[in-house]
Amino acid sequence: MSAEYWYHLHFKLRLYEADGNAFQRLVADILHAAFPDFEPVAPAGRYGDGGNDGFIRGEGRYFQVYGPHAGSAPQPADVVRKVKEDFAKLRQRYPNLQRYSFVMNDRYRGVPANVSDALLALEQETGVACDAVASHVLADLFMKLPEVRRQMILGGVPTTLPEYVDPRAVAEVLQHLADAPMRVDPSRERAPDFEEKIRFNGLPPAVADRLRSMSYQCGTVEDFLASRGRHLAQAIAMELRELYAQSLATVTSDDADTSALRYVWMIEQLLPPVEHPHSLKAYREAAEVVLAKYFESCDVYAQPGPGRCAP
């Protein structure tokens, strides 16, 4: 999986999960990185933000950010009302308003047509330039940033070494994989339906290649589990099945990246939930090996067969 595709998936997942204040902070981070003169605005008590979530003073460009809750279906009429009300607040409070940008987390579904129509009508009525900033626009801005800025926005490698105990069963194998050198065995045979399962679940080539590559290291997982007893393997299998079920409920988009987004989401959930003395890179690779192992054993992703449908 190329670094660019990895960044694309991680950012898309971050957008998919972000709502409310989390989405506003994400937008502020991106705009500040993309436009050095961007100034974020926090609500001022009972006066609110005056319809202004951030602006570029020299351009007279003001941003209003709207992040509906993930999984919700906001009514277009309510969004149009917000567009108009915030625009009216801006015109009243900021006489230098030259451009109004309504930033909406549409989660790649597209800005509703009546929202675009409302922005066009405001522009025609007032002469102030109005536009919608959708998810794909934010993604384009993010992908144009230097890698160091992208890492800052998504989160990088932990630098502190706090004491921490991960209570999950899968934590034992993750820690072992992060500590020990991986054993790569190109001669290892995969499950007979490995390739069929990849096709059945619609996994894109980049993710399929990662699963194939990581499957050559599954012997390390198998050796570790053999030394710990059947109970640990069963507990991990149960955790992985629950994790996959959660991914189906969390990542509900129906675009071409859905199966890849679930893959990335599960990796992120497998990582220790707080800072940990191992590098994030080592844990991510360990998580991918674990997914490959339990992909083979039919605990994650749908299993092909009569009457089965890929989610």
Secondary structure, 3 states (H helix, E strand, C coil): CCHHHHHHHHHHHHHHHCCHHHHHHHHHHHHHHHCCCEEECCCCHHHCCCCCCEEEHHHCEEEEEECCCCCCCCCHHHHHHHHHHHHHHHHHHCCCCCEEEEEECCCCCCCCHHHHHHHHHHHHHHCCEEEEECHHHHHHHHHCCCHHHHHHHHCCCCCCCCCCCCCCCHHHHHHHHHHCCCCCCCCCCCCCCHHHHHHHCCCCHHHHHHHHHHHCCHHHHHHHHHHHCHHHHHHHHHHHHHHHHHHHHHCCCCCCCHHHHHHHHHHHHHCCCCCCCCCHHHHHHHHHHHHHHHHHCCCCCCCCCCCCCCC
